[in-house]
Amino acid sequence: MEKDGSVSEIKVLRPVYPSLDYEACRIIREMPRWRPGIQKGKPVRVSYTIPINFMLQ
């Protein structure tokens, strides 16, 4: 996440299948801006790992 709260540098840590990996990235890309991390009163870049579970029917 960038200093302005936008999401960047999305990567899949454990690929499952190309179309599922693409969908996970698409979902993250379309998220609204987050509140950036704050350090010493200033916004800073932050790294997150977001677990995504797919349930196939």
N, C-alpha and C positions, 0 to 999 in steps of 0.2 A: 504494500500500500504506500502511496506517495504522501508527501507532506500536505497535499490538499484533500486527501481522503479518497482519491481515485485508486482503482485497482490496476496493478501493472504486473508484468513478469509472471503470468499464470503458467504453472507447469503441473503436470500429473506425476505424482511420486510413484504410484504403483499402477501402471497401465493395465486395463482389463481387456478392452476391445476398441479399435479405432473410433467407431461411431459413438460408443459410450464415453470415451475420453473426450471427444469433441463436444458432446452435449454437456459434460461437466464444466468444461472451459467456457462454453457459451453461457451457461447459467451464471457463473461467477462474473463474466464480463458484463452482463446485463444488470448486475446488482447496483442499487443506488450508492452514492458516495458514503463512505464510512466516516466516523469521527477519527481524525488522525491521532497518533500517539503524541503525548506531550512530555517533553523533557526540559527541565529548567525554564518552564513557561513558554517554550517554543514548539511548534509542530515538528515531528520527526517521522522518517520512514519507519515502517513496522512490517515484520514478516509474520504471516499467519498460516497455519495449516488447517484447512477446513475439510472435515470428513464428509464424504457424500456417499450415501448408500442407494443403490438402484434396486428396485423390486420389480422383477419381470413377471408379467402375468400371461 
